[in-house]
C-alpha cells in the first residue's frame, strides 16, 4: 500500500490540475479563480472533518452548524457598526440581560454539582432539569421585549467593524467551544447515534440563527462584508480572487503541516490506537474520553475557520443559506473520495469534488440543449420550459453517482490512509 500511494497521489494531483486547466479554457480565468477560492474554503472544511473521522473514527454529520458559527462570527466582527443600535439605551439593556443569563447559567451549573453533597445522581438530574427550565423561562420573559425593541428600532445589532481575520479566529474558537459542549453530550454515543445527534444539533444551531433576527437579521442578508484582502472594488475581481486564494492556500498549508505533524507524533498514534481498538487502548491506560474530545474540538475549530472563509469570500451572511447538501454532505463526499485520514488526499478530493459539483450544471445544460436540438429536428420534441432548473438538479445526480462509484470501487478513497506496519 505504501509503495502504491505516491503513484496514486501523482495521478490524482494530475487529474485535478487537468480539470482546472479545462475549466479555465472553457469558462475563462475569472470563473476559474472563483471556483478555486470556493474549493480552497471547502478544503479547510474537509481537513476539519478528516481529523475527526479519519484520525478518530468520529463521523460528524453536523458540519453545517460549525460552518454557520464561523460565518456568524465573521459577520459579527467585520460588519459595520450600527449607529441605530449603539446610539440608544439598547446596548445597556442587552448587556444587563446577558449578565442575568450568566447568573442563571452559574445557578444551573451549581445545581448540577449537588451530587457531590451526597444527593443521588438521578435526583440531581431531575432537579437540574427543573431549575434549568425555570431559569430559561425567566430569561425568556426578560429577553423578549429587548429583542423586539432591537428589531423595531435598529433592525439588528450590527457588527463591531473590526478586521475580518479576528472574526475568523473567534469563529474557530466559537466552533470549538460549542463542539466541546456537544462532545460532552454526544461523544459517548456509538457512531450511528453520533451521526444522528450531530445532525440534529446542526439544525438547532441553524434554526436559532434564522429565528434570532435581532442578532443575525434572520432570513435577511447582511451584505458587503469586509474581506481580509483588498476587495473587488479596490483591485478588481480577478486580483481579489487571486489574493484570496493565496491567503486561503497559506492557511491550508499551515493546517496540513500541523495535521501531518500530529498524525506522525505519539499523540497521533495514540488517537489511531483508540480508533482501531478502544478496549485495548483503555487497557493500556489511555484516557479515551479526553483524547476523543481533543480530536472533536480541534476538528470543529478548523471547520469554523473554513465557514468564516466562505462567508468572507462571498461578502454575504445569510443564516438561511446554510444547507445540509452544500455544507455537510458535499464535505463528506470530499473526504470519502480523497481518503479519510489522508490529509493530502482530503485536499485533492475537496478540489476534485468541488470541480465536479460546480461543472455538473453547465455540462448537463449543454447536453440537454444538444438533446433538445436533436429531438426537435428528428422527432419534433417539444423542449421543457424548466431546462435550466433541470440542469441545476443534475449536480445532485452526479454527486450521488460519484459516491456510489467510490464506495463500490474505492471504499477507502482514491488515496487511502498511509498505514505503516512494523517489520
Residue, then its C-alpha position, 0 to 999 in steps of 0.5 A: x500500500x505504501x509503495x502504491x500511494x505516491x503513484x496514486x497521489x501523482x495521478x490524482x494531483x494530475x487529474x485535478x490540475x487537468x480539470x482546472x486547466x479545462x475549466x479555465x479554457x472553457x469558462x475563462x480565468x475569472x470563473x476559474x479563480x472563483x471556483x478555486x477560492x470556493x474549493x480552497x474554503x471547502x478544503x479547510x472544511x474537509x481537513x476539519x472533518x478528516x481529523x475527526x473521522x479519519x484520525x478518530x473514527x468520529x463521523x460528524x454529520x453536523x458540519x453545517x452548524x460549525x460552518x454557520x458559527x464561523x460565518x456568524x462570527x465573521x459577520x459579527x466582527x467585520x460588519x459595520x457598526x450600527x449607529x441605530x443600535x449603539x446610539x440608544x439605551x439598547x446596548x445597556x439593556x442587552x448587556x444587563x440581560x446577558x449578565x442575568x443569563x450568566x447568573x442563571x447559567x452559574x445557578x444551573x451549573x451549581x445545581x448540577x454539582x449537588x451530587x457531590x453533597x451526597x444527593x443521588x445522581x438521578x435526583x440531581x438530574x431531575x432537579x437540574x432539569x427543573x431549575x434549568x427550565x425555570x431559569x430559561x423561562x425567566x430569561x425568556x420573559x426578560x429577553x423578549x421585549x429587548x429583542x423586539x425593541x432591537x428589531x423595531x428600532x435598529x433592525x439588528x445589532x450590527x457588527x463591531x467593524x473590526x478586521x475580518x481575520x479576528x472574526x475568523x479566529x473567534x469563529x474557530x474558537x466559537x466552533x470549538x467551544x460549542x463542539x466541546x459542549x456537544x462532545x460532552x453530550x454526544x461523544x459517548x454515543x456509538x457512531x450511528x447515534x453520533x451521526x444522528x445527534x450531530x445532525x440534529x444539533x446542526x439544525x438547532x444551531x441553524x434554526x436559532x440563527x434564522x429565528x434570532x433576527x435581532x442578532x443575525x437579521x434572520x432570513x435577511x442578508x447582511x451584505x458587503x462584508x469586509x474581506x481580509x484582502x483588498x476587495x473587488x472594488x479596490x483591485x478588481x475581481x480577478x486580483x481579489x480572487x487571486x489574493x484570496x486564494x493565496x491567503x486561503x492556500x497559506x492557511x491550508x498549508x499551515x493546517x496540513x503541516x500541523x495535521x501531518x505533524x500530529x498524525x506522525x507524533x505519539x499523540x497521533x498514534x495514540x488517537x489511531x490506537x483508540x480508533x482501531x481498538x478502544x478496549x485495548x487502548x483503555x487497557x493500556x491506560x489511555x484516557x479515551x474520553x479526553x483524547x476523543x474530545x481533543x480530536x472533536x474540538x480541534x476538528x470543529x475549530x478548523x471547520x469554523x475557520x473554513x465557514x468564516x472563509x466562505x462567508x468572507x469570500x462571498x461578502x454575504x451572511x445569510x443564516x438561511x443559506x446554510x444547507x445540509x447538501x452544500x455544507x455537510x454532505x458535499x464535505x463528506x463526499x470530499x473526504x470519502x473520495x480523497x481518503x479519510x485520514x489522508x490529509x493530502x488526499x482530503x485536499x485533492x478530493x475537496x478540489x476534485x469534488x468541488x470541480x465536479x459539483x460546480x461543472x455538473x450544471x453547465x455540462x448537463x445544460x449543454x447536453x440537454x440543449x444538444x438533446x433538445x436540438x436533436x429531438x426537435x429536428x428528428x422527432x419534433x420534441x417539444x423542449x421543457x420550459x424548466x431546462x435550466x432548473x433541470x440542469x441545476x438538479x443534475x449536480x445532485x445526480x452526479x454527486x450521488x453517482x460519484x459516491x456510489x462509484x467510490x464506495x463500490x470501487x474505492x471504499x477507502x478513497x482514491x488515496x487511502x490512509x498511509x498505514x505503516x506496519x512494523x517489520 
